[in-house]
Amino acid sequence: MRIKWKIWLIEVIERSDKIMRKVIWLVTITLSGLVFAQAVAHAHQFQALAKVNVDQSIIEDGRNGSISLRLELSQPVPFRVFTLRNPARIVIDFNELDWAGFDEAAVNKSEHISDLRFGIFRPGWSRLVLDLNALVVPHETEMRVSEAWSKATLQIDMIAASDEVFNGFSKQLEDDGFVLPKSKLGRRPKQRQLGDRRVMVVIDPGHGGVDSGAERDGHEEKHLVMQFALELEEILVRTQRYKVDLTRREDVFMSLPDRISRARMLGADVLLSVHADALAEGSATGTTIYTLSDQASSTMAAELTEKHDRSNLLAGIDLTDQDDQIASVLIDMARLETDLRSEMLANFLVEGIGQSVGNIRKRPHLLAGFAVLKAPDIPSVLIELGFMSNKSDLESLLTKAWRDKVISGVLDALDNWSIEDAAHGRLLRQSKKLIN
């Protein structure tokens, strides 16, 4: 047994006691009518990675009432385009785009656009709105990316449209369209697997859509990991020990919160995020397994509390009316078991893939603050299959026999983990009954 049950239980109980004391303290203060000291208010400053090159960007009219939009960006970013009615508008949302220095008059040369507005509409996302005095709809949309990912060009060609066509394109979207979906009312909380049912495995193929991930020799990470995910799904389903689904099955962009939300909606017992990295420098090679770093845990709780729909954060727990501090504590409590379960899975993956393939990094288990690992209620690991920047690793990724070996290692790891995890769950449940 890799993790002794007594030691595991002691660690959970000790950490639980510390957090429970925080909960009692917070609740006591609340009930006694005392007021928490208010922190200094901070306006959320938009920390963007990409910038708009105004000198090379333009919106201009074409033939037959068409409009051409070209934005030169310092690097590619996820985006979406849609239309809205009453009044007629073209709307473009961008992830992590800084509009500092953007000059409307210098860019907008179209007579069909009566006004142009831009700015942040929520943390992490900005919006460009084109007010129309003539109806157009998106015809061709493309994000062209340089080989070095040092810049990108967003090209949107719009053509004239009738009222009927424009209305068909239009849809009223909430400003939080990229945020977690609404929780399902009346849905029962997800019960931890105890070995009495098939384990639900959700596979998350990284990247997708405009986000291609790493690129080498004409190969894109988003396609390679999708192929691996589908092959892994097939093998797991064949065992009849697992239920399996994917966060995405098409070449589409999904925000990181959406990936976590989908895993939760599917009832995931475990989340496997699959990637294939690339380095500009160095000669890294081999498979790497990531779990969430301890340093990111407290920050994670704060960010989840602030950004996400609180009713969807924890299965069966509605945090809507909770104080920010209490909500953060409850999230931390949910993470107690999850962190240990994720670590146990990572150890089994290192062993399973290492025995099956052999080509695994010298330090195969690393810690990182990847957003996709931050679900407080789902054991999660991120598997970097290899480095596309390494010729040998890329050849392996493209070889079916090699992928089959990795899949065999993953299967062995899941088999071992599900058995031991169920045993830990039953022991913990018995311990809670004794305490109560």
C-alpha positions as CSV (number, residue, x, y, z in Angstrom):
1,M,0.0,0.0,0.0
2,R,1.6,3.2,-1.1
3,I,-0.1,5.4,1.5
4,K,-0.8,4.0,4.9
5,W,-4.3,4.5,6.0
6,K,-3.6,5.6,9.6
7,I,-1.1,8.3,8.4
8,W,-3.5,9.4,5.7
9,L,-6.4,9.7,8.2
10,I,-4.3,11.6,10.8
11,E,-3.3,14.1,8.1
12,V,-6.9,14.6,7.0
13,I,-8.1,15.0,10.6
14,E,-5.3,17.4,11.7
15,R,-5.8,19.6,8.6
16,S,-9.6,19.4,9.2
17,D,-9.3,20.6,12.8
18,K,-7.3,23.6,11.8
19,I,-9.8,24.7,9.1
20,M,-12.8,23.9,11.4
21,R,-11.3,26.2,14.1
22,K,-11.3,28.9,11.4
23,V,-14.9,28.2,10.5
24,I,-15.9,28.4,14.2
25,W,-14.1,31.6,14.6
26,L,-15.7,33.2,11.6
27,V,-19.2,32.0,12.6
28,T,-18.7,33.2,16.2
29,I,-17.8,36.6,15.0
30,T,-20.8,36.7,12.7
31,L,-23.3,35.5,15.3
32,S,-22.0,38.0,17.9
33,G,-22.8,40.8,15.6
34,L,-19.2,42.0,15.2
35,V,-18.3,43.5,11.9
36,F,-15.3,42.2,9.9
37,A,-12.7,44.8,9.3
38,Q,-13.0,45.8,5.6
39,A,-10.0,45.4,3.5
40,V,-9.0,48.3,1.3
41,A,-11.0,48.2,-1.9
42,H,-9.0,47.2,-5.0
43,A,-10.3,47.9,-8.4
44,H,-9.5,44.8,-10.6
45,Q,-6.8,46.0,-12.9
46,F,-6.8,44.2,-16.1
47,Q,-3.6,42.3,-16.5
48,A,-3.5,41.5,-20.2
49,L,-0.9,39.6,-22.1
50,A,-1.8,40.6,-25.6
51,K,-1.9,44.2,-27.0
52,V,-3.4,45.7,-30.1
53,N,-1.1,47.2,-32.7
54,V,-3.1,50.3,-33.7
55,D,-0.9,51.3,-36.6
56,Q,-1.5,48.0,-38.4
57,S,-5.2,47.6,-37.5
58,I,-8.1,48.8,-39.6
59,I,-11.9,48.5,-40.1
60,E,-12.9,49.5,-43.6
61,D,-15.7,49.1,-46.1
62,G,-15.6,46.8,-49.1
63,R,-17.8,46.1,-52.1
64,N,-21.6,45.7,-51.9
65,G,-21.9,46.8,-48.3
66,S,-19.2,44.5,-46.9
67,I,-16.9,45.4,-44.0
68,S,-13.4,44.1,-43.3
69,L,-11.9,44.1,-39.8
70,R,-8.2,43.5,-39.2
71,L,-6.7,43.6,-35.8
72,E,-2.9,43.1,-35.3
73,L,-2.2,41.5,-31.9
74,S,1.0,41.0,-30.1
75,Q,0.0,37.3,-29.6
76,P,-3.0,35.1,-30.2
77,V,-5.9,35.1,-27.8
78,P,-9.2,33.2,-27.6
79,F,-12.1,35.1,-29.0
80,R,-15.7,34.8,-30.1
81,V,-17.9,36.8,-32.6
82,F,-21.6,37.2,-32.5
83,T,-24.4,39.7,-33.4
84,L,-27.0,41.4,-31.3
85,R,-30.3,43.2,-32.2
86,N,-32.0,46.3,-31.0
87,P,-29.8,48.0,-31.9
88,A,-27.8,46.1,-34.5
89,R,-24.3,45.3,-33.3
90,I,-21.3,43.1,-34.1
91,V,-19.7,41.9,-30.8
92,I,-16.2,40.4,-30.4
93,D,-15.1,39.1,-27.0
94,F,-11.4,38.6,-26.3
95,N,-9.6,36.8,-23.5
96,E,-6.7,38.8,-21.9
97,L,-6.4,41.6,-24.4
98,D,-5.2,45.1,-23.4
99,W,-6.8,48.0,-25.3
100,A,-4.4,50.6,-24.0
101,G,-3.6,53.1,-26.7
102,F,-6.4,52.0,-29.0
103,D,-7.5,54.9,-31.1
104,E,-11.0,54.5,-32.5
105,A,-10.7,57.2,-35.1
106,A,-7.4,55.8,-36.4
107,V,-8.9,52.3,-36.8
108,N,-12.5,52.8,-37.8
109,K,-12.7,53.9,-41.5
110,S,-16.1,52.3,-42.2
111,E,-19.2,54.3,-43.0
112,H,-21.4,51.4,-42.0
113,I,-20.2,51.6,-38.3
114,S,-21.9,54.5,-36.4
115,D,-20.0,53.9,-33.2
116,L,-17.2,51.7,-31.8
117,R,-16.8,50.8,-28.2
118,F,-14.3,48.7,-26.3
119,G,-13.2,47.8,-22.8
120,I,-13.3,45.3,-20.0
121,F,-16.7,43.7,-19.3
122,R,-15.5,41.3,-16.6
123,P,-12.1,40.2,-15.2
124,G,-10.1,38.5,-17.8
125,W,-12.3,39.4,-20.7
126,S,-12.7,42.5,-22.9
127,R,-15.3,43.3,-25.5
128,L,-15.3,45.2,-28.8
129,V,-18.8,46.5,-30.0
130,L,-19.5,47.8,-33.5
131,D,-22.7,49.7,-33.7
132,L,-24.1,49.2,-37.2
133,N,-26.1,51.5,-39.4
134,A,-26.3,48.8,-42.1
135,L,-26.9,45.1,-41.4
136,V,-23.9,42.8,-41.9
137,V,-23.1,39.3,-40.6
138,P,-19.7,37.5,-40.2
139,H,-18.8,35.7,-43.3
140,E,-15.2,34.6,-42.8
141,T,-13.3,34.7,-39.5
142,E,-9.6,33.7,-39.0
143,M,-6.9,34.1,-36.4
144,R,-3.6,33.9,-38.3
145,V,-0.7,33.1,-35.9
146,S,3.0,33.5,-36.6
147,E,5.2,30.5,-36.3
148,A,6.9,31.9,-33.2
149,W,3.6,32.9,-31.6
150,S,5.0,36.4,-31.4
151,K,2.1,38.0,-33.1
152,A,-1.3,37.2,-34.5
153,T,-3.8,38.8,-37.0
154,L,-7.6,38.6,-36.5
155,Q,-9.4,38.9,-39.8
156,I,-13.2,39.1,-39.9
157,D,-14.9,39.7,-43.2
158,M,-18.6,40.7,-42.9
159,I,-21.1,40.8,-45.7
160,A,-24.4,42.7,-46.1
161,A,-27.5,40.8,-44.8
162,S,-31.2,41.1,-44.8
163,D,-33.3,41.5,-41.6
164,E,-34.1,37.8,-41.8
165,V,-30.5,36.7,-42.1
166,F,-29.3,39.1,-39.5
167,N,-31.9,37.9,-37.0
168,G,-30.9,34.3,-37.7
169,F,-27.3,35.1,-36.6
170,S,-28.3,37.1,-33.6
171,K,-28.7,35.8,-30.1
172,Q,-28.9,37.4,-26.7
173,L,-25.9,36.1,-24.7
174,E,-25.2,36.8,-21.1
175,D,-22.0,38.8,-20.3
176,D,-20.8,35.7,-18.5
177,G,-21.1,33.5,-21.5
178,F,-17.7,32.0,-20.8
179,V,-18.3,31.4,-17.1
180,L,-19.5,28.2,-15.5
181,P,-23.0,27.1,-16.5
182,K,-25.8,27.5,-14.0
183,S,-26.0,24.7,-11.5
184,K,-28.9,22.3,-11.9
185,L,-31.5,22.8,-9.2
186,G,-32.4,19.7,-7.3
187,R,-29.4,17.8,-8.4
188,R,-28.0,15.5,-5.7
189,P,-24.4,16.0,-4.6
190,K,-21.9,13.7,-6.2
191,Q,-21.1,10.8,-4.0
192,R,-17.5,9.6,-3.7
193,Q,-16.7,6.3,-5.4
194,L,-16.5,3.5,-2.9
195,G,-15.9,0.6,-5.2
196,D,-19.6,-0.2,-5.6
197,R,-20.0,1.3,-9.1
198,R,-18.1,2.1,-12.3
199,V,-15.7,5.0,-11.9
200,M,-16.5,8.1,-14.0
201,V,-13.3,9.3,-15.8
202,V,-13.5,12.6,-17.6
203,I,-10.6,13.2,-20.1
204,D,-9.8,16.8,-21.0
205,P,-7.9,17.1,-24.3
206,G,-6.0,20.4,-23.9
207,H,-6.4,23.5,-26.1
208,G,-8.8,23.5,-29.1
209,G,-10.2,26.0,-31.6
210,V,-8.1,29.1,-31.9
211,D,-5.8,27.8,-29.2
212,S,-3.7,25.3,-31.1
213,G,-1.2,24.7,-28.2
214,A,2.3,23.7,-29.2
215,E,3.1,23.4,-32.9
216,R,6.0,21.5,-34.5
217,D,6.6,20.3,-38.1
218,G,3.0,20.9,-39.1
219,H,1.6,19.0,-36.1
220,E,-0.6,20.8,-33.5
221,E,-0.9,19.8,-29.9
222,K,-4.7,20.2,-29.9
223,H,-5.0,17.4,-32.5
224,L,-2.4,15.1,-31.0
225,V,-4.0,15.1,-27.5
226,M,-7.5,14.7,-28.9
227,Q,-6.3,11.5,-30.7
228,F,-4.8,10.2,-27.5
229,A,-7.9,11.1,-25.5
230,L,-10.2,9.2,-27.9
231,E,-7.9,6.1,-27.9
232,L,-7.8,6.2,-24.1
233,E,-11.5,6.5,-23.9
234,E,-12.0,3.4,-26.1
235,I,-9.7,1.2,-24.0
236,L,-11.2,2.4,-20.7
237,V,-14.8,1.7,-21.9
238,R,-13.9,-1.7,-23.1
239,T,-12.9,-2.8,-19.6
240,Q,-16.5,-2.2,-18.4
241,R,-15.0,-0.8,-15.1
242,Y,-15.2,2.8,-16.1
243,K,-17.7,5.3,-17.5
244,V,-15.8,7.8,-19.7
245,D,-16.5,11.2,-21.4
246,L,-14.5,14.1,-22.8
247,T,-14.7,17.8,-22.0
248,R,-14.6,18.4,-25.8
249,R,-14.9,16.2,-28.8
250,E,-14.5,18.8,-31.5
251,D,-11.9,21.4,-32.4
252,V,-13.4,24.2,-30.3
253,F,-12.1,26.6,-27.7
254,M,-13.2,25.9,-24.2
255,S,-12.3,28.2,-21.3
256,L,-10.6,26.5,-18.3
257,P,-13.5,27.1,-16.0
258,D,-15.8,25.6,-18.5
259,R,-13.7,22.4,-18.6
260,I,-14.0,22.1,-14.8
261,S,-17.7,22.8,-14.9
262,R,-18.3,20.2,-17.6
263,A,-16.3,17.6,-15.6
264,R,-18.5,18.3,-12.6
265,M,-21.7,18.2,-14.7
266,L,-20.7,14.8,-16.0
267,G,-20.2,13.5,-12.5
268,A,-16.5,13.0,-12.7
269,D,-14.8,10.9,-10.1
270,V,-11.5,11.9,-11.6
271,L,-10.2,14.4,-14.2
272,L,-7.3,13.6,-16.6
273,S,-6.1,16.7,-18.5
274,V,-3.9,15.7,-21.5
275,H,-1.2,17.9,-23.1
276,A,2.0,17.7,-25.1
277,D,4.4,20.5,-24.3
278,A,7.1,22.3,-26.2
279,L,10.1,24.3,-25.0
280,A,11.8,27.1,-26.9
281,E,15.1,26.2,-25.3
282,G,16.5,23.1,-23.6
283,S,16.2,19.4,-24.4
284,A,13.5,18.2,-22.0
285,T,12.0,14.8,-22.8
286,G,9.6,12.3,-21.3
287,T,6.2,12.2,-19.7
288,T,5.4,14.4,-16.7
289,I,2.5,14.3,-14.3
290,Y,1.3,17.5,-12.6
291,T,-0.8,18.0,-9.6
292,L,-1.9,21.3,-8.0
293,S,0.8,23.1,-6.0
294,D,0.3,23.9,-2.4
295,Q,1.3,27.5,-3.0
296,A,-1.6,27.9,-5.4
297,S,-4.2,26.5,-3.1
298,S,-5.0,29.6,-1.0
299,T,-5.0,31.8,-4.1
300,M,-7.1,29.3,-5.9
301,A,-9.8,29.5,-3.2
302,A,-9.9,33.2,-3.4
303,E,-10.1,33.3,-7.2
304,L,-12.9,30.7,-7.3
305,T,-14.9,32.5,-4.7
306,E,-14.7,35.7,-6.6
307,K,-15.0,34.6,-10.2
308,H,-17.3,31.6,-10.4
309,D,-20.9,31.0,-9.7
310,R,-20.8,30.1,-6.1
311,S,-23.8,27.7,-6.4
312,N,-21.7,25.6,-8.8
313,L,-18.4,25.5,-6.9
314,L,-19.1,22.6,-4.5
315,A,-21.5,19.8,-5.2
316,G,-24.5,20.2,-3.0
317,I,-23.2,23.3,-1.2
318,D,-24.7,26.7,-2.1
319,L,-22.3,29.5,-1.3
320,T,-24.4,32.3,-2.7
321,D,-25.2,34.0,0.5
322,Q,-21.9,33.2,2.3
323,D,-19.3,35.7,3.3
324,D,-16.2,35.6,1.1
325,Q,-14.0,34.4,4.0
326,I,-16.4,31.6,4.9
327,A,-16.8,30.6,1.3
328,S,-13.0,30.3,1.0
329,V,-12.8,28.2,4.1
330,L,-15.4,25.8,2.8
331,I,-13.6,25.5,-0.5
332,D,-10.4,24.7,1.4
333,M,-12.2,22.0,3.4
334,A,-13.3,20.4,0.2
335,R,-9.8,20.3,-1.0
336,L,-8.4,18.4,2.0
337,E,-9.3,14.9,0.6
338,T,-9.1,16.0,-3.0
339,D,-5.4,17.0,-2.8
340,L,-4.4,13.7,-1.2
341,R,-6.4,11.7,-3.8
342,S,-4.8,13.6,-6.7
343,E,-1.4,13.0,-5.3
344,M,-2.1,9.3,-4.9
345,L,-3.3,9.1,-8.5
346,A,-0.2,10.9,-9.7
347,N,2.1,8.4,-8.0
348,F,0.3,5.5,-9.6
349,L,0.5,7.2,-13.0
350,V,4.3,7.6,-12.6
351,E,4.6,4.0,-11.7
352,G,2.2,2.7,-14.4
353,I,3.5,4.8,-17.3
354,G,7.1,4.3,-16.2
355,Q,6.8,0.5,-16.2
356,S,4.9,0.5,-19.5
357,V,6.9,3.0,-21.5
358,G,10.1,3.6,-19.6
359,N,10.6,7.1,-21.2
360,I,9.6,9.2,-18.2
361,R,11.3,12.3,-16.8
362,K,13.8,12.1,-14.0
363,R,11.4,14.1,-11.8
364,P,8.2,12.8,-13.3
365,H,5.8,14.3,-10.7
366,L,5.7,18.0,-10.5
367,L,3.5,20.7,-8.9
368,A,1.9,23.6,-10.8
369,G,-0.9,26.0,-10.5
370,F,-2.7,25.0,-13.7
371,A,-6.3,26.2,-13.6
372,V,-7.7,23.0,-14.9
373,L,-6.5,21.3,-11.7
374,K,-8.3,23.6,-9.4
375,A,-11.6,21.8,-9.0
376,P,-12.0,21.6,-5.2
377,D,-14.1,18.4,-5.4
378,I,-12.6,16.4,-8.2
379,P,-9.2,14.6,-8.0
380,S,-7.3,16.0,-11.0
381,V,-4.0,15.5,-12.7
382,L,-2.4,16.9,-15.8
383,I,-0.4,14.5,-18.0
384,E,2.2,16.0,-20.3
385,L,2.7,13.1,-22.7
386,G,6.0,14.5,-23.9
387,F,7.7,17.5,-25.5
388,M,6.9,18.3,-29.1
389,S,10.0,20.3,-29.2
390,N,12.0,17.1,-28.8
391,K,12.3,15.1,-32.0
392,S,12.2,11.7,-30.3
393,D,9.1,12.7,-28.2
394,L,7.3,14.0,-31.2
395,E,7.9,10.7,-33.1
396,S,6.6,8.8,-30.1
397,L,3.5,10.9,-30.0
398,L,2.8,10.1,-33.6
399,T,3.3,6.4,-33.1
400,K,0.3,4.3,-32.3
401,A,2.3,1.6,-30.6
402,W,3.9,4.1,-28.2
403,R,0.5,5.7,-27.4
404,D,-0.9,2.2,-26.7
405,K,1.9,1.6,-24.1
406,V,1.1,4.9,-22.4
407,I,-2.6,4.0,-22.3
408,S,-1.8,0.7,-20.8
409,G,0.1,2.5,-18.0
410,V,-2.7,4.9,-17.4
411,L,-5.2,2.0,-17.2
412,D,-3.0,0.2,-14.6
413,A,-2.7,3.4,-12.6
414,L,-6.5,4.0,-12.7
415,D,-7.2,0.4,-11.6
416,N,-4.8,0.6,-8.7
417,W,-6.0,4.1,-7.7
418,S,-9.7,3.3,-7.8
419,I,-9.2,0.3,-5.5
420,E,-7.1,2.1,-3.0
421,D,-9.2,5.3,-3.2
422,A,-12.4,3.3,-2.5
423,A,-10.7,1.7,0.5
424,H,-9.7,5.1,1.8
425,G,-13.2,6.4,1.3
426,R,-14.8,3.6,3.2
427,L,-12.4,4.0,6.1
428,L,-13.0,7.7,6.2
429,R,-16.7,7.2,6.2
430,Q,-16.5,4.7,9.1
431,S,-14.3,7.2,11.0
432,K,-16.8,10.0,10.5
433,K,-19.6,7.7,11.8
434,L,-17.5,7.0,15.0
435,I,-16.9,10.7,15.5
436,N,-20.6,11.5,15.1
